[in-house]
């Protein structure tokens, strides 16, 4: 489990989140971002932006899944039509019948 340390920059008065084990900077906040994040309006604005981002990600994924579903249904319909056209009446072999 990694620990994080928050360090104030004495030069720009920004804030950095540093991983204590690796010394790697995880996230940086400029003084302007830091001021916006500390106010209620900034927090509400961030919540609204995150809500919109989640909604768009959800919609995109939903459209991808619907596209996959349509593709699978089309392939199934084509295969059913092929079987009807060729007149195949035999069922495929059952692997459990070989015992």
N, C-alpha and C positions, 0 to 999 in steps of 0.2 A: 504494500500500500504506500503510495507516494504522498509525501507531505508537500504542501505548497506554502511559499512565503510571499507576502506582499511587500514590495519595496517601493518607496517614494523616490523619484528621481530629483536630486537636488538642483539639477540644471534646468530642466523644463517643467518641474512640478507635476510630472505625469506619474502614473502608477504602473508597476509591472508585477505580474504574477510569475514567480520563479519556482520550478521544481527543485526541492531541496536536495534530492538524491543525485540528479544529473546536472544541476546548475543551468538547465535549459529554460529560456524564457517561454512561458506558455501563452501569455496574453499581455498586450500592452494597451494602456488607455492614455490618450493624449489629455492635456489639461482641459480642453474643450469637452471631450467625451466624458471625462470624469465629472465635470460640472453638470452636464446634462443627465448623467446617470444618478446623480445624488438628489435631483429634484423630483417631485411627484409627477410633474408633467413629462419629464424624460422617461420615467418608469412606465407611465401609462402609454406613451408613444411607443416604447420598446415592446410592451405587451401587445399593442395593436399590430405592429409590424410582424411580430412573431406569429400572431393569430392568422394574419393574411398569408404568411409564408407557409404555415402548416396547411391551410386550406388549399393553396395552389398545389402543394406537394401531394395532398390527398387526391385532388381532382386529377392530377397527371397520372398517378398510379392507378386510379379507377379507370381512366381511359385506356391505359396500357392493358389492364386485365380484361376489359371489354373487347379490345382488339384481339387478344389471344383467344378469348372465348369464341369470337366470330370465326377466327381462323380454324379452330378445332372443329366447330360445327360445320363449316364448309367442307372440310376434309372428310368428316363423317358422312355428310350427305352425298359427296362424290363417290365414296366407297359403297354406300348403299345403292346408288344408281348403277354403279359398275356391276355389283353382284346381281341386281335385278336384270340388267342388260345381258349378262353372260349366262344367266339361268343357273347359277350354282345353288344346288339344293342340299348338298352334304354339309354337315356341321364340321367344323375343324376338329382334328383328333384331340381327344381328352388325354392329357398326360397321365392321369390317374388310372386309365384303363390298361396301361401297360404292365401293371403289377401282377 
